[in-house]
Amino acid sequence: MNGAESLVHTLLGGGVDVCFTNPGTSEMHFVAALDRIPGMRCILGLQENIVTGAADGYWRMADRPACTLLHCGPGLANGLAGLHDARRARSGIVNIVGDQAVYHRPFDAPLTADTEGWARGASAFVRTSTRSEDVGADAAAAIQAARTSPGQVATLILPSDSSWNEGGAVAAPLPLPATPQADPHAVDGVARVLRERRGVLLLLGGLALREGAQRQVQRILAHTGAKAMCEGSNGRIQRGQGRLPLERVPYVVEQATEALGWVEHLVLVNARDPIGFFGYPGKPSRLYPPGAEIHVLTRNEQDAESALRALADAIGAPASVAMPDPGPRPEVARGALSPEGLAQTVAALMPEGSVVVDEAVTYGRGFFPHTHAAPPHDWLQNCGGAIGYGPPVATGAAVGAGGGRRVIALQADGSAMYTPQALWTQARERLPVTTVLLSNRKYQILIGEYRNVGANPGRTAMDMLDLGNPDIGWVGLANSLGVEAARAETLDRCADLMAQSFARPGPFLIELAIA
């Protein structure tokens, strides 16, 4: 058995049975092993950010890691933006990167790079397997690291001779570390704050946004009058009927400081204290009042649901409390396009169990209030800020969710141009992804950011923020990548196309002309 074969067997034994891949010469023995050994679903991405982003989306919905296959240091470099977003979303990925043969590295061939160094910025675990005998054990360690709460990027670098040399050994799965529990003193301290103080906000992130944890939050809110919000960007929120109608911390500094201005006690539940996405002249970095006290109930890696249950018990909350009623499901909006109308239409039409992948950027900042009454669904956001996250994450989420669950990708056009190759993968795999492509032909967010730093864009600046001249033809581009597509200029047409796409298998793109 060679090293590559031991790697495949170890991955499968550890529950990793999906590989998002863009291989090269150094990985051909791994590719051959994947061909010979049944059990791994291999999904090709045409650029490495498709691969890493898809692995991110897969984890968010499957709650277990996929592996990637990237070609040497430059392939890793191409995929680093996706890994950055995955790290911020706390997604577990077994990231496999080919490399020069160990004996060939001293010759400094063109693809030789500081692969380990590049990997460390986005990885919690980095290891190079320099001997075929070690590949299986190193892979088992990478799987263990990827699945360590709350999820981590684990990068395994595989020199080509470690793949082709004999002596590989399959490694048994390593035990997964137990999810750490909250400190009882932290629970007691927060319980005291809830009993004795006013102006208390529970800020939720990570696994605190799953339905079970939300039910414990509702026990606390109903008993105390405290309020709850979620972080500005979240890996996965379970939303819709039967879930909490949570609002997120606004992106715009002035809106955020106003929304949080009443807070005297900020309780963090798998979240961090809210800060601005960027620093701006004369504006605060912290979005909450300077005098507010911070209380940590659970860190990112700790079990939020059990901590919230213990907290609710500690304050004497009833064991069962009804979830808030968000009202009737919205009707389809008609007429001219608007952000509110689009959100309402998505809520009116989405199938139960849909997955919304949100990279709507400026157009989508106000979508939450209009989608609380939608059927139960999952909502995925860009946690790292590296744009182009949406199409790859939608691709991986469709694979990870399985069961034909519809993915609705709300996608800004400028961001989509970073990773349009994901459409090809969606077509090849016949994934149920409806992309609503918000076409305003400009980097609208940057026009706002230009003003945020105290400047007004002139002709030179606008030329750098404009996506016209020539306009991008999204229908033709999608068609060329194998995805059926159509253009809409009204909410009526958008609703009709959306409903049609939900009723058929495979991907569909709606170019929505919003300006």
VEXDREN-2710 file (C-alpha; in Angstrom, 1 decimal):
% VEXDREN-2710
k/r/px/py/pz
1/MET/0.0/0.0/0.0
2/ASN/1.4/3.4/-0.9
3/GLY/0.9/6.6/1.1
4/ALA/-1.9/7.9/-1.1
5/GLU/-3.9/4.7/-0.6
6/SER/-3.4/4.9/3.1
7/LEU/-4.7/8.5/3.0
8/VAL/-7.9/7.6/1.2
9/HIS/-8.7/4.7/3.5
10/THR/-8.0/6.8/6.6
11/LEU/-10.2/9.6/5.3
12/LEU/-13.1/7.2/4.6
13/GLY/-12.6/5.5/8.0
14/GLY/-12.7/8.9/9.7
15/GLY/-16.1/9.8/8.1
16/VAL/-14.6/12.1/5.3
17/ASP/-16.3/10.9/2.1
18/VAL/-16.5/14.1/0.0
19/CYS/-13.5/15.6/-1.7
20/PHE/-13.7/19.0/-3.4
21/THR/-10.7/19.0/-5.7
22/ASN/-8.6/20.8/-8.2
23/PRO/-5.5/18.6/-8.6
24/GLY/-2.2/18.9/-10.4
25/THR/0.8/16.8/-11.2
26/SER/2.0/16.4/-7.6
27/GLU/-1.3/14.9/-6.6
28/MET/-1.7/12.3/-9.4
29/HIS/-1.0/9.4/-7.1
30/PHE/-3.7/10.6/-4.7
31/VAL/-6.1/11.0/-7.7
32/ALA/-5.2/7.4/-8.8
33/ALA/-5.9/6.1/-5.2
34/LEU/-9.3/7.9/-5.3
35/ASP/-10.0/6.2/-8.6
36/ARG/-9.2/2.8/-7.3
37/ILE/-10.8/2.9/-3.8
38/PRO/-14.6/3.3/-3.8
39/GLY/-16.5/5.5/-1.4
40/MET/-15.3/9.0/-1.9
41/ARG/-17.5/11.5/-3.8
42/CYS/-15.0/13.7/-5.8
43/ILE/-16.3/17.1/-6.9
44/LEU/-14.2/19.2/-9.3
45/GLY/-13.9/23.0/-8.9
46/LEU/-12.3/25.0/-11.7
47/GLN/-10.5/27.4/-9.4
48/GLU/-9.2/26.7/-5.9
49/ASN/-11.5/29.2/-4.1
50/ILE/-14.4/27.1/-5.4
51/VAL/-12.8/24.1/-3.7
52/THR/-12.2/25.7/-0.4
53/GLY/-15.4/27.7/-0.3
54/ALA/-17.4/24.5/-1.1
55/ALA/-15.7/22.7/1.7
56/ASP/-16.8/25.6/4.0
57/GLY/-20.4/25.4/2.9
58/TYR/-20.4/21.6/3.2
59/TRP/-19.3/21.8/6.9
60/ARG/-21.9/24.4/7.7
61/MET/-24.7/22.1/6.6
62/ALA/-23.3/18.6/7.2
63/ASP/-21.6/19.3/10.6
64/ARG/-18.7/17.1/9.4
65/PRO/-15.7/17.9/7.3
66/ALA/-15.0/17.3/3.6
67/CYS/-11.5/17.2/2.3
68/THR/-10.0/19.4/-0.3
69/LEU/-7.3/18.6/-2.8
70/LEU/-5.1/21.6/-3.9
71/HIS/-2.1/21.8/-6.1
72/CYS/1.1/22.9/-4.3
73/GLY/1.7/26.3/-2.7
74/PRO/0.1/28.4/-5.5
75/GLY/-3.0/26.3/-5.5
76/LEU/-3.3/26.8/-1.7
77/ALA/-2.7/30.6/-2.3
78/ASN/-5.6/30.7/-4.8
79/GLY/-7.8/29.1/-2.2
80/LEU/-6.7/31.1/0.9
81/ALA/-9.6/33.6/0.7
82/GLY/-12.1/30.7/1.0
83/LEU/-10.1/29.3/3.9
84/HIS/-10.0/32.6/5.6
85/ASP/-13.8/32.9/5.4
86/ALA/-14.1/29.2/6.6
87/ARG/-11.9/29.9/9.6
88/ARG/-14.0/32.9/10.6
89/ALA/-17.1/30.8/10.2
90/ARG/-15.5/28.1/12.4
91/SER/-15.9/25.5/9.7
92/GLY/-14.0/22.2/9.9
93/ILE/-12.0/21.3/6.7
94/VAL/-9.4/18.6/6.0
95/ASN/-7.4/20.7/3.6
96/ILE/-4.9/18.5/1.6
97/VAL/-2.2/20.3/-0.4
98/GLY/0.2/18.5/-2.7
99/ASP/3.8/19.5/-2.7
100/GLN/7.2/18.8/-4.4
101/ALA/8.8/15.4/-3.6
102/VAL/10.9/15.8/-0.5
103/TYR/14.1/15.1/-2.4
104/HIS/13.2/17.5/-5.2
105/ARG/12.6/20.5/-2.9
106/PRO/16.3/21.5/-2.7
107/PHE/16.3/22.1/-6.4
108/ASP/13.9/25.0/-6.0
109/ALA/11.6/24.0/-8.9
110/PRO/9.1/26.7/-10.1
111/LEU/6.2/25.6/-7.9
112/THR/8.3/25.3/-4.7
113/ALA/6.8/27.6/-2.1
114/ASP/6.5/28.2/1.6
115/THR/3.4/26.1/1.7
116/GLU/3.4/25.6/5.4
117/GLY/3.9/29.3/6.0
118/TRP/1.0/30.2/3.8
119/ALA/-1.2/27.6/5.4
120/ARG/-0.7/28.7/9.0
121/GLY/-2.6/32.0/8.6
122/ALA/-5.8/30.2/7.9
123/SER/-5.3/26.8/9.7
124/ALA/-5.4/25.7/13.3
125/PHE/-3.4/22.5/12.3
126/VAL/-0.6/22.3/9.8
127/ARG/1.5/19.2/9.2
128/THR/3.7/17.9/6.3
129/SER/3.9/14.2/5.8
130/THR/7.4/13.6/4.7
131/ARG/7.2/9.7/4.8
132/SER/4.6/7.4/3.4
133/GLU/4.6/5.5/6.6
134/ASP/3.2/8.6/8.4
135/VAL/0.5/9.7/6.0
136/GLY/-2.3/7.7/7.5
137/ALA/-1.5/8.8/11.1
138/ASP/-1.1/12.4/10.0
139/ALA/-4.5/12.3/8.2
140/ALA/-6.2/10.9/11.3
141/ALA/-4.7/13.8/13.3
142/ALA/-6.0/16.2/10.7
143/ILE/-9.5/14.8/10.9
144/GLN/-9.4/15.0/14.7
145/ALA/-8.3/18.7/14.5
146/ALA/-10.9/19.6/11.9
147/ARG/-13.7/18.1/14.0
148/THR/-12.5/19.8/17.3
149/SER/-15.2/22.1/18.5
150/PRO/-16.4/24.4/17.1
151/GLY/-14.6/23.3/13.8
152/GLN/-11.2/24.1/12.4
153/VAL/-9.2/24.2/9.2
154/ALA/-6.6/21.4/9.3
155/THR/-4.0/21.5/6.5
156/LEU/-2.1/18.3/5.6
157/ILE/0.7/18.9/3.1
158/LEU/1.5/15.8/1.0
159/PRO/4.9/15.7/-0.9
160/SER/4.4/13.6/-4.0
161/ASP/6.9/10.9/-3.0
162/SER/5.0/10.4/0.3
163/SER/2.0/9.5/-1.9
164/TRP/3.8/7.1/-4.3
165/ASN/6.2/5.4/-1.9
166/GLU/5.1/2.1/-0.4
167/GLY/4.8/1.6/3.3
168/GLY/1.6/3.4/3.9
169/ALA/-0.6/2.3/6.8
170/VAL/-4.2/3.0/7.5
171/ALA/-4.8/4.8/10.7
172/ALA/-7.9/4.3/12.9
173/PRO/-10.0/7.3/13.7
174/LEU/-8.7/9.2/16.7
175/PRO/-11.2/10.1/19.5
176/LEU/-12.8/13.4/19.2
177/PRO/-12.2/15.8/22.1
178/ALA/-15.4/16.4/24.1
179/THR/-17.1/19.7/23.5
180/PRO/-16.0/21.9/26.5
181/GLN/-18.7/22.8/28.9
182/ALA/-19.3/26.3/30.3
183/ASP/-17.7/27.2/33.6
184/PRO/-20.4/26.9/36.3
185/HIS/-19.1/30.1/37.8
186/ALA/-19.8/31.9/34.5
187/VAL/-23.4/30.5/34.5
188/ASP/-23.8/31.7/38.1
189/GLY/-22.4/35.1/37.3
190/VAL/-24.7/35.7/34.3
191/ALA/-27.7/34.4/36.3
192/ARG/-26.9/37.1/38.9
193/VAL/-26.7/39.8/36.2
194/LEU/-30.1/38.7/34.8
195/ARG/-31.7/38.8/38.2
196/GLU/-30.2/42.0/39.4
197/ARG/-29.4/44.2/36.5
198/ARG/-31.1/46.0/33.6
199/GLY/-30.1/46.7/30.0
200/VAL/-29.0/43.1/29.4
201/LEU/-28.3/41.8/25.9
202/LEU/-27.5/38.2/25.0
203/LEU/-25.3/38.3/21.9
204/LEU/-25.5/34.9/20.1
205/GLY/-23.0/33.4/17.7
206/GLY/-21.9/30.0/16.4
207/LEU/-23.8/27.0/17.8
208/ALA/-25.9/29.3/20.0
209/LEU/-27.9/30.0/16.8
210/ARG/-29.2/26.5/16.4
211/GLU/-32.8/25.8/17.2
212/GLY/-32.2/23.9/20.4
213/ALA/-30.1/26.7/21.9
214/GLN/-32.6/29.3/20.7
215/ARG/-35.3/27.6/22.7
216/GLN/-33.2/27.9/25.9
217/VAL/-32.7/31.6/25.0
218/GLN/-36.4/32.1/24.7
219/ARG/-36.9/30.7/28.2
220/ILE/-34.5/33.3/29.5
221/LEU/-36.0/36.2/27.6
222/ALA/-39.5/35.4/28.6
223/HIS/-38.6/35.2/32.3
224/THR/-36.3/38.2/32.5
225/GLY/-37.1/40.8/29.9
226/ALA/-33.5/40.7/28.6
227/LYS/-33.1/40.9/24.8
228/ALA/-31.1/38.9/22.3
229/MET/-29.3/39.6/19.0
230/CYS/-26.9/37.7/16.8
231/GLU/-23.5/38.7/15.5
232/GLY/-23.3/40.8/12.4
233/SER/-22.1/37.8/10.3
234/ASN/-22.9/34.2/11.2
235/GLY/-21.9/30.8/9.8
236/ARG/-25.4/29.4/10.1
237/ILE/-28.6/30.6/11.7
238/GLN/-31.7/28.5/11.9
239/ARG/-34.5/30.9/11.2
240/GLY/-38.1/31.1/10.2
241/GLN/-41.3/29.8/11.9
242/GLY/-40.6/28.2/15.3
243/ARG/-37.3/30.0/15.7
244/LEU/-36.3/33.3/17.4
245/PRO/-36.9/36.4/15.2
246/LEU/-33.3/37.6/15.8
247/GLU/-31.9/40.7/14.4
248/ARG/-28.1/41.0/13.8
249/VAL/-25.8/43.8/14.8
250/PRO/-25.9/46.3/11.9
251/TYR/-22.9/46.7/9.6
252/VAL/-23.0/50.5/9.5
253/VAL/-21.3/52.0/12.5
254/GLU/-23.9/54.6/13.2
255/GLN/-26.7/52.1/13.0
256/ALA/-24.9/49.6/15.2
257/THR/-24.1/52.1/18.0
258/GLU/-27.7/53.3/17.9
259/ALA/-29.0/49.7/18.1
260/LEU/-26.7/48.9/21.0
261/GLY/-26.8/52.2/22.8
262/TRP/-29.1/51.0/25.6
263/VAL/-26.9/48.0/26.5
264/GLU/-25.4/48.1/30.0
265/HIS/-24.5/44.4/30.3
266/LEU/-23.4/42.4/27.2
267/VAL/-23.5/38.6/27.6
268/LEU/-21.5/36.8/25.0
269/VAL/-22.7/33.3/24.0
270/ASN/-20.3/31.8/21.5
271/ALA/-19.8/35.3/20.3
272/ARG/-17.3/38.1/20.5
273/ASP/-17.9/41.7/21.6
274/PRO/-19.2/43.6/18.5
275/ILE/-16.6/45.7/16.7
276/GLY/-16.8/47.6/13.4
277/PHE/-15.8/45.8/10.2
278/PHE/-13.3/48.6/9.6
279/GLY/-11.9/51.6/11.4
280/TYR/-13.1/55.0/10.2
281/PRO/-11.9/58.5/11.0
282/GLY/-13.6/59.8/14.1
283/LYS/-15.8/56.7/14.6
284/PRO/-15.5/54.1/17.4
285/SER/-14.1/50.6/16.9
286/ARG/-16.3/49.1/19.6
287/LEU/-20.0/49.3/18.7
288/TYR/-21.4/49.0/22.2
289/PRO/-21.3/51.8/24.9
290/PRO/-17.9/52.3/26.6
291/GLY/-19.4/51.7/30.0
292/ALA/-21.1/48.4/29.2
293/GLU/-19.9/45.4/31.2
294/ILE/-18.9/42.3/29.3
295/HIS/-19.9/38.8/30.6
296/VAL/-18.7/35.6/28.8
297/LEU/-21.2/32.8/29.2
298/THR/-19.5/30.5/26.6
299/ARG/-16.5/30.8/24.4
300/ASN/-16.6/29.8/20.7
301/GLU/-15.6/26.2/21.5
302/GLN/-18.0/25.6/24.4
303/ASP/-21.4/24.0/24.4
304/ALA/-23.9/26.9/24.1
305/GLU/-27.1/24.9/24.4
306/SER/-26.2/23.2/27.7
307/ALA/-24.9/26.5/29.1
308/LEU/-28.1/28.3/28.2
309/ARG/-30.2/25.5/29.6
310/ALA/-28.2/25.7/32.9
311/LEU/-28.7/29.5/32.9
312/ALA/-32.4/29.2/32.4
313/ASP/-32.7/26.7/35.2
314/ALA/-30.5/28.9/37.5
315/ILE/-32.9/31.8/37.1
316/GLY/-36.0/29.7/37.6
317/ALA/-37.3/30.0/34.1
318/PRO/-40.2/27.7/33.1
319/ALA/-39.1/24.5/31.5
320/SER/-41.1/25.2/28.3
321/VAL/-41.9/28.5/26.8
322/ALA/-43.6/29.2/23.4
323/MET/-41.5/30.6/20.7
324/PRO/-42.5/34.1/19.4
325/ASP/-45.1/34.2/16.7
326/PRO/-43.7/36.2/13.8
327/GLY/-47.1/36.4/12.1
328/PRO/-48.4/35.0/8.8
329/ARG/-46.1/34.1/6.0
330/PRO/-45.6/37.1/3.7
331/GLU/-47.4/37.3/0.3
332/VAL/-45.4/37.6/-2.9
333/ALA/-44.5/41.2/-3.6
334/ARG/-45.3/42.7/-6.9
335/GLY/-44.2/45.7/-9.0
336/ALA/-41.0/47.6/-8.9
337/LEU/-37.9/46.1/-7.4
338/SER/-36.9/46.9/-3.8
339/PRO/-34.8/45.2/-1.1
340/GLU/-38.0/44.8/1.1
341/GLY/-40.0/43.4/-1.8
342/LEU/-37.3/40.9/-2.7
343/ALA/-37.0/39.7/0.9
344/GLN/-40.7/39.3/1.1
345/THR/-40.9/37.3/-2.1
346/VAL/-38.1/35.0/-1.0
347/ALA/-40.0/34.4/2.3
348/ALA/-43.2/33.8/0.4
349/LEU/-41.9/31.3/-2.0
350/MET/-39.0/29.4/-0.4
351/PRO/-39.6/25.7/0.2
352/GLU/-39.4/24.5/3.8
353/GLY/-35.9/23.5/4.7
354/SER/-34.3/25.9/2.2
355/VAL/-30.7/27.1/2.7
356/VAL/-30.1/30.8/2.0
357/VAL/-26.5/31.7/1.2
358/ASP/-26.3/35.5/1.6
359/GLU/-23.8/37.6/-0.2
360/ALA/-26.3/40.3/-1.1
361/VAL/-24.0/42.8/0.6
362/THR/-25.6/46.3/0.6
363/TYR/-28.9/45.3/-1.0
364/GLY/-29.5/42.6/1.6
365/ARG/-28.8/44.4/4.9
366/GLY/-32.5/44.7/5.7
367/PHE/-33.7/41.3/4.7
368/PHE/-34.1/39.8/8.2
369/PRO/-37.2/41.7/9.3
370/HIS/-39.1/40.6/6.2
371/THR/-38.1/36.9/6.4
372/HIS/-38.8/36.0/10.1
373/ALA/-42.2/34.5/9.1
374/ALA/-40.8/32.3/6.3
375/PRO/-40.9/28.5/6.7
376/PRO/-38.1/27.0/8.7
377/HIS/-34.8/27.5/6.9
378/ASP/-31.0/28.0/7.4
379/TRP/-29.3/31.3/6.6
380/LEU/-25.5/31.4/5.9
381/GLN/-23.4/34.6/5.9
382/ASN/-19.9/35.7/5.0
383/CYS/-18.0/35.7/8.3
384/GLY/-14.6/36.6/7.0
385/GLY/-15.3/39.4/4.6
386/ALA/-13.3/37.9/1.6
387/ILE/-15.8/38.5/-1.2
388/GLY/-16.8/35.9/-3.7
389/TYR/-17.7/33.5/-0.9
390/GLY/-21.3/33.0/-2.0
391/PRO/-21.2/30.8/-5.1
392/PRO/-18.7/28.3/-3.7
393/VAL/-20.4/28.1/-0.3
394/ALA/-23.8/27.6/-2.0
395/THR/-22.3/24.8/-4.0
396/GLY/-20.9/23.0/-0.9
397/ALA/-24.0/23.7/1.1
398/ALA/-26.2/22.0/-1.5
399/VAL/-23.9/18.9/-1.2
400/GLY/-23.8/19.0/2.6
401/ALA/-27.5/19.6/3.1
402/GLY/-28.5/16.8/0.8
403/GLY/-32.0/15.5/0.4
404/GLY/-32.7/17.9/-2.5
405/ARG/-32.9/20.8/-0.1
406/ARG/-33.1/24.0/-2.2
407/VAL/-30.3/26.5/-1.8
408/ILE/-31.1/30.1/-2.5
409/ALA/-28.0/32.2/-3.2
410/LEU/-28.7/35.9/-2.8
411/GLN/-25.6/37.2/-4.7
412/ALA/-24.2/40.6/-5.5
413/ASP/-22.8/40.8/-9.0
414/GLY/-19.4/42.3/-8.1
415/SER/-18.7/39.6/-5.6
416/ALA/-19.9/36.9/-7.9
417/MET/-17.3/37.8/-10.5
418/TYR/-14.6/36.5/-8.1
419/THR/-15.9/32.9/-8.3
420/PRO/-18.3/32.4/-11.2
421/GLN/-16.7/29.0/-12.0
422/ALA/-18.9/27.6/-9.1
423/LEU/-21.8/27.7/-11.5
424/TRP/-20.1/25.1/-13.7
425/THR/-19.7/22.8/-10.7
426/GLN/-23.4/23.3/-9.8
427/ALA/-24.3/22.3/-13.4
428/ARG/-22.1/19.3/-13.4
429/GLU/-23.4/18.0/-10.1
430/ARG/-27.0/19.0/-10.9
431/LEU/-27.2/20.8/-7.5
432/PRO/-30.5/22.5/-6.5
433/VAL/-29.2/26.0/-6.3
434/THR/-31.2/29.1/-7.3
435/THR/-28.9/32.1/-7.6
436/VAL/-30.6/35.5/-7.5
437/LEU/-27.9/37.7/-9.0
438/LEU/-28.3/41.3/-7.9
439/SER/-27.0/43.2/-10.9
440/ASN/-26.4/46.9/-10.3
441/ARG/-23.1/46.8/-12.3
442/LYS/-21.1/48.6/-9.5
443/TYR/-19.3/47.9/-6.2
444/GLN/-22.1/49.6/-4.4
445/ILE/-20.6/48.9/-1.0
446/LEU/-17.4/50.6/-1.9
447/ILE/-19.3/53.8/-3.0
448/GLY/-20.7/53.9/0.5
449/GLU/-17.3/53.1/2.1
450/TYR/-15.7/55.9/0.1
451/ARG/-18.1/58.4/1.7
452/ASN/-17.6/56.8/5.1
453/VAL/-13.9/57.9/5.1
454/GLY/-15.0/61.4/4.3
455/ALA/-14.6/61.6/0.5
456/ASN/-17.0/62.0/-2.4
457/PRO/-16.1/59.8/-5.4
458/GLY/-15.1/61.6/-8.6
459/ARG/-14.6/60.3/-12.1
460/THR/-11.4/58.4/-11.4
461/ALA/-12.8/56.9/-8.2
462/MET/-16.1/55.9/-9.9
463/ASP/-14.2/54.2/-12.8
464/MET/-12.6/51.9/-10.1
465/LEU/-16.0/51.2/-8.5
466/ASP/-18.1/50.7/-11.7
467/LEU/-18.7/47.3/-13.4
468/GLY/-20.2/48.7/-16.6
469/ASN/-18.4/49.5/-19.9
470/PRO/-18.8/46.7/-20.9
471/ASP/-21.8/45.3/-18.9
472/ILE/-21.5/41.7/-17.7
473/GLY/-24.1/39.5/-19.4
474/TRP/-25.0/37.1/-16.6
475/VAL/-27.5/35.1/-18.5
476/GLY/-25.0/34.4/-21.3
477/LEU/-22.2/33.7/-18.8
478/ALA/-24.4/31.3/-16.8
479/ASN/-25.5/29.5/-19.9
480/SER/-21.9/29.1/-21.0
481/LEU/-21.2/27.3/-17.7
482/GLY/-24.2/25.0/-18.1
483/VAL/-26.7/26.8/-15.9
484/GLU/-30.1/27.8/-17.2
485/ALA/-30.7/31.5/-16.6
486/ALA/-33.1/34.4/-17.3
487/ARG/-33.3/38.1/-16.6
488/ALA/-35.9/39.9/-14.4
489/GLU/-36.6/43.6/-14.1
490/THR/-39.7/43.4/-11.8
491/LEU/-40.7/41.5/-8.7
492/ASP/-43.5/39.8/-10.6
493/ARG/-41.0/38.3/-13.1
494/CYS/-38.5/37.5/-10.4
495/ALA/-41.2/35.6/-8.4
496/ASP/-42.3/33.6/-11.4
497/LEU/-38.7/32.6/-12.2
498/MET/-38.0/31.8/-8.6
499/ALA/-41.1/29.5/-8.4
500/GLN/-40.2/27.8/-11.6
501/SER/-36.6/27.1/-10.4
502/PHE/-37.8/25.6/-7.1
503/ALA/-40.0/23.1/-9.0
504/ARG/-37.2/21.6/-11.1
505/PRO/-33.9/19.9/-10.3
506/GLY/-30.5/21.4/-10.9
507/PRO/-29.3/25.0/-10.8
508/PHE/-30.9/28.2/-12.2
509/LEU/-29.7/31.8/-12.2
510/ILE/-32.0/34.9/-12.2
511/GLU/-30.2/38.1/-13.2
512/LEU/-32.2/40.7/-11.3
513/ALA/-31.6/44.2/-12.7
514/ILE/-31.7/46.3/-9.6
515/ALA/-30.3/49.4/-11.2
END
